[in-house]
Amino acid sequence: MDFDAAKKIYFMGIGGSSMSSLAQIMQQRGRDVCGSDMQQSGYTETLQKKGIRCYIGHDPANIISEKPDLLVKTDAIAPTNPELCQAEKMGIPVCRRAELLGYILDGYRKTVGVAGTNGKTTTSSMLTAIFLASSFDTSAIIGGKIKQLGQSYVIGKTNELCVFESCEYKESYLYFRPDISVILNISNDHMEYFKTTDNLLHSFRRYCDNTKKGGTLILNSDDKNSMDMIALRPFGENIVTFGENSGDFRVSNLVCDKGLYSFDVWLREEMLGRFSLSIPGRHNVLNAAAAIAAAYTVGVDMETIGAALKAFKGVGRRFEYHCTVNGAVVADDYAHHPDAYRVTFQTARELGFKRIIAIHQPHTFSRTKMLMEEFVEVLSTVDKVLIPPICPARETNDAYHIDARDVVDRLPNAEYMPDFEHIADRVKELAQPGDIFITLSCGDIYKAAELITKKYGEEIF
């Protein structure tokens, strides 16, 4: 793909966090940028204010009128999409989002990629905050809004360093060649694509092989799948591990104060310092350990790392408070895998909430069916569950024949909610002081939290 020759670029799915970032980056590089999405959003509004044309809906007339040199699509775009078909009919080159991102990353002298099933956005955002506080001229391409910046990307003045989020969905990460590859954890997700755990581990192993010669692989030594993955065959470059129970970078002496953790970090036998976080959750201790290992490997001093982590305020849609209703807190979280639900619920308990009410939007038919037992197990640990219809995202139900009410039927503490209006009204009925209601999904369930805030929110965060 000759990206240098593409003067006008059309982005399909331009309203997504990553795609909107890439669109703005290419505009800053002098390209004529436009694109489409199925609905208007905060991202499309931001793009439009910057002069990027955003069409709402996928219409082949958009391709005909724009006549782009290149069409970039997300992996959620179906082969039968009318805009995609029109581009192919007109002979317009088409590439995946990851291909363009790989091209952009290859222009940097050093890149740090963060991969793994859970924690990618938070950890890559932590790293971005650390590097921005250091002497490194930093760029970043993240999958969510960094609260301190109000956006999901940073463009440095030079091509010195770039932090990026490396997604395994449909093996997008195989287009990337990091200098430092961080793998946080590996769990069974996207199994409609990978089919088996063995396939998943072999895919991550191929990604590790993309680490540039002389580069460093940073692994979670507490995560069995990560260690099984690297044991598949020898890795020729440097391997650094982190963990609580073992690892080159080891965390110890954890202290929790109102959900916020402080901890010591050791590099083998050397005490590097004590670190404190301003975002809740024990899981973020290991995310921070991975960020510390990567930043140290690049050359950032411990004082800078510690101050940046203490000042880090988190990422949008990660245990994000919206409002209170009848004295109960309403929060939103991007979690969409059972492992992520566990740490989210654990965080709520550490924060001292009396009751946890999960508003679980099942995301995709395949994930709902393949991880049914795991979702039922974790959702049974909270006080109540409200479940709206499945968010189909990129899928149809033809191969799965599953409904959100199938999840409800498996949970004695669950209620089916036909839409977000019913959720908002039910929250108002149930809410008591000491409760927390958490909307959970990488779909559009955040709109339910916004609706609750609009209709019944008393204190807005």
Secondary structure, 3 states (H helix, E strand, C coil): CCHHHCCEEEEECCCCHHHHHHHHHHHHCCCEEEEEECCCCHHHHHHHHCCCEEEECCCHHHHHHHCCCEEEECCCCCCCCHHHHHHHHCCCCEEEHHHHHHHHHCCCCEEEEEECCCCHHHHHHHHHHHHHHCCCCEEEEEEEEECCCCEEEECCCCCCEEEEECCCHHHHHHHCCCCEEEECCCCCCCHHHHCCHHHHHHHHHHHHHCCCCCCEEEEECCCHHHHHHHCCCCCCCEEEEEECCCCCEEEEEEEEECCEEEEEEEECCEEEEEEECCCCCCHHHHHHHHHHHHHHHHCCCHHHHHHHHHHCCCECCCCEEEEEECCEEEEEECCCCHHHHHHHHHHHHHCCCCEEEEEECCECHHHHHHCHHHHHHHHCCCCEEEECCCECCCCCCCCCCCCHHHHHHHCCCEEECCCHHHHHHHHHHHCCCCEEEEEECCCCCHHHHHHHHHHHCCCEC
